[in-house]
Amino acid sequence: MFEITYSDSEILERFQNCGKAYDKGVYDFTFEGRYIIYHAPLRHMVDYIALDAKTGLESAIKTVKPGNLFSKPTFRQLIPHIMNSIKYTGDRRYINKFADNPIEVIDTIFRFILPECGYNIREEQISLSKKMFIGFTEKQVAICEAEVGTGKTLSYLVAALCAKFYNEQKYKQVMPVTITTATIELQKALVEKEIPRLSDILMKYGIIRKPLSVVLRKGKEHYICPFRLNDHIKTLKQHRDSYSKTIALLKQIGKMPLGIDLDKYQISGALKSKICIKGSCKGCKLKSSCKYNDFASVMYKLPGLDFQVTNHNMYLMSQKTRSDDHPPLLRESCFVVVDEAHKFKEAAEDTFGENISEKDVERYCSAVKDMCSKACNKKLYNELLATVCAENAGLFRSLRKTLQKRDLDDDRGSIIKLNNYQTARINRITSLVERIEELKQKTNYGVPVTGKSLLSALREIKNRTGSIIWLNVDENKILCLCRTPNNVNNILRDKVWNRNVSHVLTSGTMSDGTDFGYFKMQNGLDRIAKHLLLESKTESPFDYQNHARLYTPKSMPTPDNNSEEYIKAVADECYKIIRATNGHTAILFTSYKVLQSVHDLLTDKLTDYDIICMNRGNRTAITDFKKSKNGILFASGSMWEGVDCSGDGLSSVIIVRLPFPMRTAIMEDKKGDCDGTFDFVNRYCIPNMLIKLRQGVGRLIRSETDTGVVSILDSRANSPAYGAKVSTALAKYPQIHTVSEITDFMNSVKKAEYFKK
């Protein structure tokens, strides 16, 4: 039984006098003879604070507007929350600091508080954070390139937090900051490491009065659907002997020991796809008891939320559906941070486009057939489904005939014009799926297996207006019919940048080494008013002059993936470099064909090194390389960006060929907008190549103590056409031109232990 009294105000005064409580606090009451409740005025709000008179511990428990002070009954309801919320604020030097100039708060955090917690003072980081704060509070879009070592994550967290509190005090708007990223790894790091660690530090020093709250918002496909889970268990029970272990596992998952997040379970991607949420949940029989529905509702209404972390696709989808009579996918934000912004346009092409594989219609028909097996009009269902499958097979049989045999390493999509036969097939498939969906609604079998997304894709491809229609073959050799809007940049400008919400875009590589012209053009920022843009480049604090070298041999042949002479020259040069650096090398390719050829030539010659090949089936290659002592990694794809191998483990990066963009449907479409090949190469190909080149080169130096050599084996890096641009983009790397210079440099920066086998 809680006992509330209105006495002991002198206890509060005593704690105020000794600096353990806010000196402008106004006493409210005491409960259980121990806990003092008082409120403290902020600039535009009022903080309610709980103080434990026995321990001196306190915590802010509620922030309200001055006209909304709590009554006694309200406090009675809050007491259980108060009991669980009292936390130590520690150092009182910076209490209520946000009432001061936010720029001064940024200085205080980086110059005084963080150094006391083991962080170094980096002027580049402080300057970057202040620029980001200005971007949040005064601009619509801030483009902030932050090279490796600048500490951009902490920069934008501090800037966003200061801007958020400033916004709350000035405009009385309490909304979270949205952080969107391209990779799951960064999302997890933010939610589980970066934000909690910053919260603890700021709590300790009294900068904030309650822990920072953060939620991870992922797409529905990452969560368990109880309807599909139960349905899949029923299906497997028909073959109980073969699937007894899987059934037991699914039943265990059904009890939610780890919650509804599928990513927490060690199960295959195929099994996840059988039990995850797909399509609309509207009208689902289990909606009232669905744990995901409860979770989504709590996440959306969570009070006092500081950060919501999501991915580019979900953030873009939330903007795409904002005007489509859909409930919002994400909370409305005061500010948005777009981290890994160099991947944003690619995500937009995916989100605002559609893909239909030859298997999608088959899966839809199979799902409908399983769900509607007991329907009274089962015969009609089967007839319609059989017709859909036949039309689908005919469509993709025809599409395969239009796909020329090409080297898929160098071709990521082929623009096509649908002929009359193919168009007719798509029209018939669309009409049949519409008929099935109408029938499902009448028989109450429409949820959760829905054809809404399939219908949307079919209709968009059928319409084709303002679209690029193209064919692609995925890694499993499955043919996909794809649609991408040819004006993604305009869509981004209208649906994202022109929403009157401040965005800070950050990445290590958004410029081509000179300016942001290409990045702005690709992302629809080139036609935004200049006063609404803030551009900033923060260089790495690392000592490249003394810690790195750029090796560009002058005797390499012109790149030709089909030339045996060229392949052998690449292999020979890689062998020399590997010997000079004693392994510890990642060789980056733009073609799997060349990768395999060079790998085959070198395998027998490098028996004293750990050789790891990053082919399409090897998902542990990077992990294996990090564990190796002097490994050689033959890599492509993801190794070009986002991989962090600090230390001596990676001391040599070999770039076999300048990473000019592959032939894609989107690039083909852009070529049509240019005034000839020369214009296309200069406007699109070269800037794209330089950005990716900077990303690949950036794998080498990941900390202030890293040392090593970057090698570019493409003769064009020394040519009159491209040499100057490459040199400008990589200006911080001193150039060398002989293998002996590599040897001399490595001997000067590495200890003797490095060269031991």
C-alpha positions in Angstrom: 0.0 0.0 0.0 1.5 3.3 -1.1 1.3 6.1 1.4 1.3 9.6 0.0 2.1 12.6 2.2 2.7 16.3 1.6 5.6 16.9 4.0 9.3 16.5 4.1 9.9 19.3 1.6 12.9 20.2 3.7 14.6 17.0 2.5 14.4 18.2 -1.1 15.9 21.5 0.0 18.8 19.7 1.7 19.5 17.7 -1.5 19.3 20.9 -3.5 21.8 22.7 -1.3 24.3 19.9 -1.7 23.9 19.8 -5.5 22.2 16.4 -5.7 18.9 17.8 -6.9 17.9 20.5 -9.4 18.0 23.8 -7.5 14.9 25.2 -9.1 12.7 22.2 -8.3 9.3 22.6 -6.7 8.3 20.0 -4.1 5.1 18.0 -4.8 4.8 15.1 -2.3 6.5 12.1 -0.7 5.4 8.5 -0.8 6.4 5.6 1.5 8.3 8.2 3.6 11.2 7.9 1.2 10.6 9.0 -2.3 10.4 12.7 -3.0 8.5 13.9 -6.1 9.2 17.4 -7.4 8.9 19.2 -10.7 11.5 21.4 -12.4 10.7 24.0 -15.0 12.7 23.8 -18.3 12.6 26.4 -21.0 9.2 25.4 -22.4 8.3 22.3 -20.5 8.2 20.9 -16.9 10.2 17.9 -15.8 8.8 15.6 -13.0 11.6 14.0 -11.0 11.7 11.2 -8.5 14.3 11.4 -5.7 15.2 8.5 -3.4 16.0 10.2 -0.1 17.7 7.1 1.2 20.3 6.7 -1.6 20.2 10.1 -3.3 19.4 8.5 -6.6 16.9 10.3 -8.9 15.4 10.1 -12.4 13.1 12.2 -14.5 9.8 10.4 -14.8 7.6 12.6 -17.0 7.9 15.8 -19.1 4.7 17.8 -19.5 3.6 21.2 -20.7 3.4 23.9 -18.0 -0.4 23.9 -18.1 -0.7 20.1 -17.7 0.6 19.6 -14.1 -0.4 16.3 -12.6 -3.2 15.7 -10.0 -2.9 13.4 -7.0 -4.9 10.5 -8.6 -2.6 10.7 -11.7 0.5 10.3 -9.4 -1.0 7.3 -7.8 -1.1 5.6 -11.2 2.5 6.6 -12.0 4.0 5.3 -8.7 4.8 1.7 -10.0 6.5 3.3 -13.0 8.4 5.7 -10.7 9.6 2.7 -8.6 11.1 1.1 -11.7 12.6 4.2 -13.2 14.8 5.7 -10.5 18.3 5.8 -11.9 21.5 7.4 -11.0 22.3 10.6 -12.8 25.8 10.8 -11.3 27.8 13.9 -12.1 25.7 17.0 -11.7 27.9 19.5 -13.5 25.9 19.4 -16.7 22.3 19.1 -15.4 19.8 21.0 -17.5 22.5 21.8 -20.0 20.1 21.7 -22.9 18.5 25.0 -21.7 21.7 26.6 -23.0 23.0 27.0 -26.5 22.8 23.5 -28.3 26.1 24.2 -30.1 27.7 24.6 -26.7 26.2 21.3 -25.6 27.9 19.6 -28.6 31.2 21.1 -27.5 30.6 20.1 -23.9 29.9 16.5 -24.9 32.8 16.0 -27.3 35.5 18.1 -25.5 34.7 17.3 -21.8 32.4 14.4 -21.2 33.4 11.9 -23.9 37.2 12.3 -23.2 36.5 11.4 -19.5 35.0 8.2 -20.8 38.0 7.2 -22.9 37.2 8.9 -26.2 39.7 11.1 -28.1 39.0 14.7 -29.0 38.7 14.9 -32.8 38.2 18.3 -34.2 36.9 16.8 -37.5 34.2 15.0 -35.5 33.1 18.1 -33.6 33.0 20.2 -36.7 31.0 17.4 -38.5 28.5 17.2 -35.6 27.9 21.0 -35.6 27.4 21.0 -39.4 24.8 18.2 -39.0 23.1 20.1 -36.2 22.8 23.1 -38.6 21.5 20.8 -41.3 18.8 19.5 -38.9 17.7 22.9 -37.7 18.2 25.2 -40.6 18.3 23.2 -43.8 16.1 20.7 -45.6 18.8 18.4 -46.8 22.4 18.3 -45.6 24.9 16.2 -47.6 27.7 15.3 -45.1 30.5 13.1 -46.5 32.5 11.8 -43.6 35.6 9.7 -44.5 36.7 6.7 -42.4 37.9 7.6 -38.9 35.8 10.8 -38.5 33.3 9.1 -36.2 30.2 10.0 -38.1 27.9 7.7 -36.2 28.6 9.5 -32.9 28.5 12.8 -34.7 25.0 12.4 -36.0 23.7 10.9 -32.8 24.8 13.8 -30.7 23.7 16.4 -33.4 20.3 14.7 -33.7 19.8 14.5 -30.0 20.7 18.2 -29.5 18.5 19.2 -32.4 15.6 17.1 -31.1 15.7 18.7 -27.6 16.1 22.1 -29.2 13.1 21.4 -31.3 11.0 20.3 -28.3 11.9 23.4 -26.3 11.3 25.8 -29.2 8.3 24.3 -30.9 6.9 21.9 -28.2 7.0 19.0 -30.7 7.9 15.7 -29.2 8.8 13.3 -32.1 11.5 10.7 -32.6 14.6 10.9 -34.8 14.5 8.4 -37.6 17.8 6.7 -38.6 17.8 4.7 -41.8 20.7 2.5 -43.0 21.5 0.0 -45.7 22.9 -2.8 -43.6 21.5 -5.0 -40.8 24.9 -4.9 -39.1 24.8 -1.1 -38.6 21.1 -1.2 -37.5 22.0 -3.7 -34.8 25.1 -1.7 -33.7 23.0 1.4 -33.3 20.2 -0.3 -31.3 22.4 -2.6 -29.2 25.6 -0.7 -28.8 25.9 2.9 -30.0 22.7 4.5 -28.6 22.7 2.6 -25.3 26.4 3.5 -24.7 25.7 7.2 -25.4 22.6 7.1 -23.2 24.6 5.8 -20.2 27.3 8.5 -20.6 24.8 11.4 -20.9 22.8 10.0 -18.0 25.9 9.8 -15.9 26.7 13.5 -16.5 23.2 14.8 -16.1 22.9 15.9 -19.8 19.7 13.8 -20.0 17.4 12.7 -17.1 16.1 9.4 -18.5 17.7 6.8 -20.7 17.4 7.3 -24.5 14.7 5.0 -26.0 15.2 3.3 -29.3 13.3 0.8 -31.4 14.3 -1.2 -34.4 11.7 -1.1 -37.1 12.0 -3.8 -39.7 9.7 -5.0 -42.5 6.8 -7.4 -41.6 8.6 -10.3 -43.3 11.0 -10.3 -40.4 8.2 -11.3 -37.9 6.2 -14.4 -37.3 2.7 -14.7 -38.6 0.7 -17.0 -36.3 -1.8 -17.8 -39.1 0.9 -19.0 -41.5 2.8 -20.7 -38.7 -0.2 -22.8 -37.7 -1.0 -23.4 -41.4 2.5 -24.7 -42.2 2.5 -27.0 -39.1 -0.8 -28.5 -40.5 0.8 -29.0 -43.9 3.9 -30.7 -42.4 1.8 -33.0 -40.2 0.6 -34.7 -43.4 4.3 -35.9 -43.7 4.9 -36.3 -40.0 7.6 -38.9 -40.3 9.8 -36.7 -42.6 9.3 -33.5 -40.7 8.9 -34.4 -37.1 11.9 -32.3 -36.0 10.7 -29.3 -38.0 7.2 -29.6 -36.5 8.7 -29.7 -33.0 10.8 -26.6 -33.7 7.8 -24.7 -35.1 5.7 -25.6 -32.1 8.5 -24.2 -29.9 8.6 -21.1 -32.0 4.9 -20.8 -31.6 5.4 -20.4 -27.9 7.5 -17.3 -28.6 10.5 -18.1 -26.4 12.5 -15.4 -28.1 9.6 -13.2 -29.2 8.2 -12.7 -32.7 11.5 -11.6 -34.4 12.4 -14.3 -36.9 16.0 -13.0 -37.0 16.5 -14.3 -33.5 16.0 -17.9 -34.6 18.6 -20.2 -36.1 16.4 -21.4 -39.0 16.8 -21.4 -42.8 15.6 -18.7 -45.0 13.3 -21.1 -46.8 11.5 -21.9 -43.5 11.4 -18.2 -42.5 9.6 -17.5 -45.7 6.9 -20.1 -44.9 6.0 -18.6 -41.5 6.7 -14.9 -41.8 4.1 -12.2 -42.4 3.3 -11.6 -46.1 0.7 -9.4 -47.6 -2.0 -7.5 -45.9 -3.2 -8.3 -42.3 -6.5 -6.7 -43.0 -9.4 -8.9 -42.0 -7.2 -11.7 -40.5 -9.1 -14.0 -38.1 -6.2 -14.0 -35.7 -5.5 -10.3 -35.8 -7.0 -9.7 -32.3 -4.6 -12.2 -30.8 -1.7 -11.6 -33.1 1.5 -10.7 -31.1 2.9 -8.9 -34.1 -0.2 -6.7 -34.3 0.3 -5.9 -30.5 4.0 -5.3 -31.1 3.4 -2.9 -34.0 0.7 -1.0 -32.1 3.0 -0.6 -29.0 6.0 0.4 -31.2 3.9 3.0 -33.0 2.4 4.5 -29.8 5.5 4.2 -27.6 5.6 7.5 -25.6 8.7 9.5 -25.4 10.5 7.6 -28.1 13.9 9.2 -29.0 15.1 7.1 -32.0 13.6 4.7 -34.5 16.1 2.8 -36.5 15.1 1.3 -39.8 16.4 0.4 -43.3 16.3 2.4 -46.5 13.6 0.2 -48.1 11.2 0.4 -45.2 11.7 4.1 -44.8 11.1 4.7 -48.5 8.0 2.4 -48.4 6.6 4.5 -45.6 6.9 7.5 -47.9 5.5 5.6 -50.9 2.4 4.5 -49.0 1.9 7.8 -47.0 -0.8 9.0 -49.4 -2.3 5.7 -50.3 -4.8 5.3 -47.4 -2.4 3.1 -45.6 -1.7 3.3 -41.9 1.8 4.9 -41.6 4.6 2.3 -41.3 6.8 4.6 -39.2 6.3 7.3 -36.6 6.4 10.8 -37.9 9.9 12.2 -37.4 11.3 15.5 -36.4 14.5 14.7 -38.3 15.9 11.9 -40.5 19.4 10.6 -40.7 20.2 8.7 -43.9 23.4 6.7 -43.1 25.1 4.8 -45.9 23.5 7.3 -48.2 25.4 6.1 -51.2 23.0 3.1 -51.2 19.8 5.2 -51.0 19.1 5.5 -54.7 19.6 1.8 -55.3 17.0 1.1 -52.5 14.6 3.6 -54.1 14.9 1.8 -57.5 13.9 -1.4 -55.6 11.1 0.1 -53.5 9.4 2.1 -56.3 9.9 -0.7 -58.8 8.5 -4.2 -59.2 9.9 -7.7 -59.8 8.0 -10.7 -60.9 10.0 -14.0 -61.2 8.8 -17.0 -63.0 8.3 -18.6 -59.5 6.2 -15.8 -58.0 2.9 -16.7 -59.7 3.5 -20.4 -59.0 4.0 -19.7 -55.3 0.9 -17.6 -55.2 -1.2 -20.3 -56.9 0.2 -23.0 -54.5 -0.5 -20.9 -51.4 -4.1 -20.2 -52.6 -4.6 -23.9 -53.4 -3.5 -25.0 -49.9 -5.6 -22.4 -48.1 -8.7 -22.9 -50.2 -8.6 -26.7 -50.3 -11.8 -27.0 -48.2 -13.8 -24.3 -50.1 -17.2 -25.3 -51.5 -16.2 -24.2 -55.0 -12.9 -26.0 -55.0 -13.3 -27.0 -58.6 -13.6 -23.4 -59.7 -10.4 -22.5 -57.8 -8.5 -25.3 -59.3 -9.6 -24.4 -62.8 -8.6 -20.8 -62.4 -5.2 -21.6 -60.8 -4.4 -24.1 -63.5 -5.1 -21.5 -66.1 -2.9 -18.9 -64.3 0.0 -21.3 -64.1 -0.3 -22.2 -67.8 -0.3 -18.5 -68.8 2.6 -17.8 -66.6 4.6 -20.7 -68.1 3.9 -19.4 -71.6 4.9 -15.9 -70.6 8.3 -16.8 -69.2 9.0 -19.3 -72.0 8.6 -16.4 -74.4 10.7 -14.1 -72.3 13.5 -16.6 -72.2 13.6 -16.6 -76.0 14.1 -12.8 -76.0 17.1 -13.1 -73.6 20.3 -13.2 -75.5 23.2 -15.3 -74.2 25.4 -12.8 -72.4 28.2 -12.9 -69.8 26.1 -12.3 -66.7 29.2 -11.0 -64.9 29.2 -8.0 -67.2 25.4 -7.6 -67.8 23.0 -7.0 -65.0 19.8 -6.6 -67.0 18.5 -6.4 -70.5 16.0 -3.8 -71.6 13.2 -5.3 -73.6 10.0 -4.2 -75.3 7.2 -6.6 -74.6 5.6 -8.0 -77.8 1.9 -8.4 -78.3 2.0 -12.1 -77.3 3.8 -11.3 -74.0 1.5 -8.3 -73.3 -1.6 -10.5 -73.9 -0.3 -13.1 -71.4 0.3 -10.5 -68.7 -3.2 -9.1 -69.3 -4.7 -12.6 -68.9 -2.7 -13.3 -65.8 -3.7 -10.0 -64.2 -7.4 -10.7 -65.0 -7.3 -14.2 -63.6 -5.6 -13.1 -60.3 -8.2 -10.3 -59.9 -10.9 -13.0 -60.3 -9.3 -15.3 -57.8 -8.9 -12.4 -55.3 -12.6 -11.5 -55.7 -13.5 -15.1 -55.1 -11.3 -15.4 -52.0 -13.0 -12.3 -50.5 -16.4 -13.8 -51.0 -15.4 -17.1 -49.4 -13.4 -15.5 -46.6 -10.1 -17.0 -47.8 -8.4 -13.8 -48.6 -6.2 -13.5 -45.6 -3.3 -13.7 -45.0 -2.5 -15.0 -48.5 -3.1 -12.0 -50.7 -2.5 -11.2 -54.3 -2.4 -7.5 -53.6 1.4 -7.1 -54.1 1.4 -9.4 -57.1 -1.5 -7.5 -58.7 0.2 -4.2 -58.1 3.3 -5.4 -59.9 1.4 -6.9 -62.8 -0.6 -3.7 -63.3 2.5 -1.5 -63.2 4.3 -3.7 -65.7 1.1 -3.8 -67.8 0.9 0.0 -67.8 4.6 0.6 -68.6 4.2 4.4 -68.6 7.4 6.1 -67.4 9.0 2.7 -66.8 12.0 0.7 -67.7 11.0 -2.9 -68.4 13.9 -5.3 -68.2 14.9 -8.9 -67.7 17.3 -10.2 -65.0 18.6 -13.6 -64.0 19.2 -14.0 -60.2 22.0 -16.0 -58.6 19.7 -19.1 -58.7 19.3 -18.7 -62.5 15.6 -17.7 -62.0 14.4 -15.3 -64.7 12.7 -12.1 -63.4 10.6 -9.6 -65.2 11.4 -6.2 -63.7 10.1 -2.7 -63.8 11.9 0.4 -62.5 10.6 4.0 -62.9 12.8 6.0 -65.2 12.4 9.0 -62.9 13.5 7.7 -59.5 15.3 11.0 -58.9 12.1 12.9 -59.3 10.2 10.5 -57.1 12.8 11.0 -54.3 12.5 14.8 -54.7 8.7 14.8 -54.4 8.1 12.0 -51.8 11.2 12.4 -49.6 13.1 15.7 -49.9 10.1 18.0 -50.4 8.2 16.9 -47.2 9.5 19.7 -45.1 11.4 17.3 -42.8 15.1 17.9 -42.4 17.4 15.1 -43.7 21.1 14.6 -43.0 22.6 12.3 -45.6 26.0 10.8 -44.6 28.5 8.3 -46.0 32.2 7.9 -46.5 31.8 8.1 -50.3 29.2 10.3 -51.9 31.5 12.5 -53.9 33.7 11.4 -56.8 36.7 13.1 -55.1 35.8 16.6 -56.3 32.1 17.4 -55.7 28.6 15.9 -55.1 27.3 16.6 -58.6 26.7 13.0 -59.6 25.3 12.0 -56.2 22.8 15.0 -56.3 21.7 14.1 -59.8 21.1 10.5 -59.0 19.1 11.3 -55.9 17.0 14.1 -57.1 18.9 16.8 -55.2 20.2 18.7 -58.2 17.1 20.7 -58.6 16.5 21.6 -55.0 17.0 25.3 -54.2 20.5 26.0 -53.1 19.5 27.6 -49.8 17.8 24.3 -48.8 21.0 22.3 -49.3 24.1 22.1 -47.1 27.2 20.4 -48.5 30.0 19.2 -46.3 33.2 17.1 -46.7 35.1 15.9 -43.7 38.4 14.2 -44.5 39.8 11.3 -42.6 42.2 12.2 -39.8 44.4 9.2 -40.6 48.0 9.7 -41.7 47.9 8.4 -45.3 51.2 10.1 -46.3 53.2 7.9 -43.9 50.9 4.9 -43.6 49.8 4.1 -47.1 51.0 3.8 -50.7 49.2 3.6 -54.1 50.9 1.2 -56.5 50.0 1.6 -60.2 52.3 -0.5 -62.5 52.9 1.0 -66.0 53.3 -2.2 -67.9 49.9 -3.8 -67.6 48.0 -4.7 -70.8 44.6 -3.2 -71.7 41.9 -4.9 -69.7 40.2 -7.7 -71.6 38.3 -10.4 -69.7 38.3 -12.7 -72.7 42.1 -12.5 -73.2 44.3 -15.3 -71.8 47.3 -13.0 -72.0 45.5 -10.4 -69.9 44.4 -12.9 -67.3 47.9 -14.3 -67.0 49.4 -10.8 -66.6 46.9 -10.0 -63.8 47.8 -13.3 -62.0 51.6 -12.7 -62.4 51.3 -9.1 -61.0 49.1 -10.3 -58.1 51.7 -13.0 -57.3 54.5 -10.4 -57.1 52.4 -8.1 -54.8 51.4 -10.9 -52.5 55.0 -11.9 -52.1 56.0 -8.3 -51.4 53.3 -7.9 -48.8 53.6 -11.4 -47.3 49.9 -12.1 -48.0 47.4 -10.2 -45.9 45.8 -9.3 -49.2 42.3 -8.8 -50.6 42.0 -8.9 -54.4 38.9 -7.1 -55.6 37.4 -8.2 -59.0 34.5 -6.8 -61.0 34.0 -10.1 -62.8 33.4 -13.6 -61.2 34.8 -15.1 -64.4 38.2 -13.3 -64.1 38.2 -14.0 -60.3 37.9 -17.7 -60.9 40.5 -17.7 -63.7 43.1 -15.8 -61.6 42.3 -18.0 -58.6 42.9 -21.1 -60.6 46.3 -19.8 -61.9 47.5 -18.8 -58.4 46.3 -21.6 -56.2 49.2 -23.9 -56.8 51.8 -21.1 -56.5 50.6 -19.8 -53.1 50.5 -23.0 -51.1 52.0 -21.3 -48.0 49.1 -18.8 -47.7 45.5 -19.3 -46.6 43.5 -18.9 -49.8 39.8 -17.9 -49.5 37.6 -17.5 -52.5 34.5 -15.3 -52.2 32.3 -17.1 -54.8 28.5 -16.9 -54.9 28.1 -19.9 -52.6 30.6 -18.9 -49.9 28.9 -16.8 -47.3 31.7 -17.1 -44.7 34.6 -15.9 -46.9 35.1 -12.5 -45.1 34.9 -14.1 -41.7 37.4 -16.8 -42.7 39.7 -14.2 -44.1 39.6 -12.2 -40.8 40.6 -15.4 -38.9 43.5 -16.3 -41.2 47.1 -15.3 -40.4 48.3 -14.2 -43.8 45.3 -14.9 -46.0 44.6 -14.2 -49.6 41.0 -13.2 -50.3 39.7 -13.4 -53.9 36.6 -11.1 -53.6 33.9 -9.3 -55.4 30.6 -7.8 -54.6 30.1 -6.8 -51.0 33.9 -6.6 -50.3 34.0 -3.4 -52.2 32.2 -1.5 -49.5 31.2 -1.7 -45.8 33.7 -4.4 -44.8 36.0 -3.4 -41.8 39.2 -5.4 -41.5 41.4 -3.2 -39.3 44.9 -4.2 -38.2 47.6 -6.1 -40.0 45.2 -8.8 -41.2 44.5 -6.7 -44.3 47.6 -4.8 -45.4 47.2 -5.0 -49.1 44.2 -4.3 -51.4 44.6 -5.2 -55.1 42.0 -3.7 -57.5 42.2 -5.7 -60.7 40.1 -3.4 -62.8 38.7 0.1 -62.5 35.1 -0.5 -61.3 33.2 1.0 -64.2 29.5 0.3 -63.9 28.2 -2.9 -65.3 25.8 -2.8 -68.2 22.3 -2.5 -66.6 18.9 -1.6 -67.9 19.0 1.6 -65.9 22.4 2.6 -67.3 21.1 1.8 -70.8 18.2 4.0 -70.2 20.4 6.9 -69.0 22.5 6.5 -72.2 19.5 7.4 -74.2 19.3 10.8 -72.4 22.9 11.8 -73.3 24.4 13.5 -76.3 26.4 10.6 -77.5 28.8 8.1 -75.9 31.4 10.7 -74.7 28.7 12.6 -72.8 27.3 9.4 -71.3 30.8 8.3 -70.1 31.6 11.6 -68.5 28.2 12.2 -66.9 27.5 8.7 -65.6 30.3 6.1 -66.0 33.3 8.0 -64.7 31.7 9.5 -61.6 30.1 6.1 -60.8 33.5 4.4 -61.2 35.4 6.9 -59.0 32.9 6.6 -56.2 33.1 2.8 -56.2 36.9 3.0 -56.5 37.1 5.2 -53.4 34.9 2.6 -51.6 37.2 -0.2 -52.6 40.4 1.7 -51.7 38.8 2.6 -48.4 39.0 -1.1 -47.2 42.7 -0.7 -46.5 43.1 1.9 -43.8 40.5 1.4 -41.1 42.2 2.8 -38.0 44.9 5.3 -37.1 47.6 2.6 -36.8 46.8 0.7 -40.0 49.4 0.6 -42.7 49.5 -1.0 -46.2 49.4 -0.7 -50.0 46.6 -0.3 -52.5 47.4 -1.6 -56.0 45.4 -0.8 -59.2 46.3 -3.1 -62.0 44.2 -1.3 -64.7 46.5 0.4 -67.2 43.8 3.1 -67.6 44.7 4.4 -64.1 47.8 5.9 -65.8 46.2 6.9 -69.1 45.6 10.5 -70.2 41.8 9.9 -70.3 41.4 8.6 -66.7 44.7 9.0 -64.9 44.2 12.6 -63.7 40.7 11.8 -62.4 42.0 8.7 -60.5 44.9 10.6 -59.0 42.5 13.4 -57.9 40.1 11.0 -56.3 43.0 9.2 -54.4 45.2 12.3 -53.9 46.0 11.4 -50.2 47.8 8.2 -51.3 51.5 8.7 -52.3 52.0 6.9 -55.6 54.7 4.3 -56.4 55.2 2.3 -59.6 57.5 -0.7 -58.9 57.2 -3.8 -56.7 60.5 -3.1 -55.1 59.0 0.2 -53.7 56.2 -1.9 -52.2 58.8 -4.1 -50.5 60.7 -1.2 -49.1 57.6 0.5 -47.8 56.3 -2.6 -46.1 59.7 -3.2 -44.4 59.6 0.4 -43.1 56.1 0.2 -41.6 55.7 -3.4 -40.4 57.4 -5.2 -37.5 59.4 -8.4 -38.0 56.6 -10.6 -36.7 54.4 -9.5 -39.6 56.7 -11.3 -42.1 56.7 -14.6 -40.3 54.8 -17.4 -42.1 
